[in-house]
């Protein structure tokens, strides 16, 4: 089971840079990079909510489940 983080896709659609979103979320660019690359072990609901608000999207636009093959 794998959860794929598609924040970079949504950033591109909204023409926003990672640094700008990290500032909106009030997290360091390094921590945002960990989240964006899928290396984070979890995400808080309030962080997910802030991402969705900033990018005007739904949680399913940011996170995707892919079954192991």
NURO-298481 format. One record per residue (C-alpha): residue in three letters; residue number from 0; x, y, z; chain. Coordinates in pm, 1 decimal, padded with zeros to 6 digits. Last residue first. Layout:
N
[ALA,NUM,[X,Y,Z],A] ...
//
This chain:
69
[UNK,68,[00142.0,-00487.0,-00698.4],A] [UNK,67,[00096.3,-00259.7,-00402.3],A] [UNK,66,[-00225.9,-00057.3,-00404.7],A] [UNK,65,[-00210.3,00313.5,-00489.6],A] [UNK,64,[-00388.0,00565.9,-00263.6],A] [UNK,63,[-00378.7,00931.5,-00367.5],A] [UNK,62,[-00332.1,01246.3,-00159.2],A] [UNK,61,[-00341.9,01608.2,-00280.9],A] [UNK,60,[-00646.5,01610.9,-00509.3],A] [UNK,59,[-00820.1,01366.7,-00274.9],A] [UNK,58,[-00781.3,01619.0,00007.7],A] [UNK,57,[-00993.3,01867.7,-00196.4],A] [UNK,56,[-00866.4,02181.4,-00369.4],A] [UNK,55,[-00845.0,02560.0,-00337.5],A] [UNK,54,[-00463.0,02550.2,-00320.4],A] [UNK,53,[-00436.3,02755.5,-00000.5],A] [UNK,52,[-00749.3,02601.6,00153.1],A] [UNK,51,[-00649.2,02246.4,00061.0],A] [UNK,50,[-00299.4,02296.8,00201.2],A] [UNK,49,[-00442.7,02449.2,00520.9],A] [UNK,48,[-00681.5,02154.1,00563.6],A] [UNK,47,[-00396.5,01908.2,00512.9],A] [UNK,46,[-00197.3,02092.3,00779.7],A] [UNK,45,[-00500.0,02089.9,01012.1],A] [UNK,44,[-00545.1,01719.1,00948.6],A] [UNK,43,[-00188.7,01647.6,01052.5],A] [UNK,42,[00026.6,01461.1,00803.4],A] [UNK,41,[00210.4,01135.6,00846.1],A] [UNK,40,[00534.0,00946.0,00788.2],A] [UNK,39,[00672.5,01218.3,00563.8],A] [UNK,38,[00891.0,01095.3,00276.4],A] [UNK,37,[00620.6,01160.2,00016.3],A] [UNK,36,[00828.3,01410.2,-00180.7],A] [UNK,35,[00594.4,01697.7,-00095.5],A] [UNK,34,[00594.5,01624.9,00277.9],A] [UNK,33,[00972.5,01613.2,00304.4],A] [UNK,32,[00992.9,01924.8,00085.1],A] [UNK,31,[00750.0,02104.1,00316.1],A] [UNK,30,[00978.8,02025.3,00608.8],A] [UNK,29,[01276.9,02170.2,00421.4],A] [UNK,28,[01079.1,02477.4,00308.2],A] [UNK,27,[01007.8,02547.6,00674.8],A] [UNK,26,[00647.7,02553.2,00790.4],A] [UNK,25,[00407.7,02846.0,00828.3],A] [UNK,24,[00149.0,02692.3,00593.2],A] [UNK,23,[00136.8,03015.1,00389.2],A] [UNK,22,[00517.5,03032.9,00394.9],A] [UNK,21,[00545.0,02669.6,00281.2],A] [UNK,20,[00297.1,02748.5,00002.1],A] [UNK,19,[00514.9,03033.4,-00125.1],A] [UNK,18,[00833.3,02824.3,-00106.1],A] [UNK,17,[00670.6,02543.0,-00300.8],A] [UNK,16,[00589.5,02782.3,-00584.7],A] [UNK,15,[00238.1,02856.3,-00707.6],A] [UNK,14,[00100.7,02834.1,-01060.6],A] [UNK,13,[-00226.6,02684.7,-00931.2],A] [UNK,12,[-00202.2,02382.8,-01161.6],A] [UNK,11,[00171.1,02354.2,-01091.3],A] [UNK,10,[00115.8,02363.8,-00714.5],A] [UNK,9,[-00159.1,02102.0,-00752.0],A] [UNK,8,[00079.4,01867.0,-00931.6],A] [UNK,7,[00353.3,01931.6,-00674.3],A] [UNK,6,[00110.9,01851.1,-00393.1],A] [UNK,5,[00042.2,01509.6,-00542.4],A] [UNK,4,[00142.7,01295.2,-00243.6],A] [UNK,3,[00116.1,00923.5,-00321.3],A] [UNK,2,[00001.1,00690.7,-00045.7],A] [UNK,1,[00130.1,00341.0,-00091.6],A] [UNK,0,[00000.0,00000.0,00000.0],A] 
//
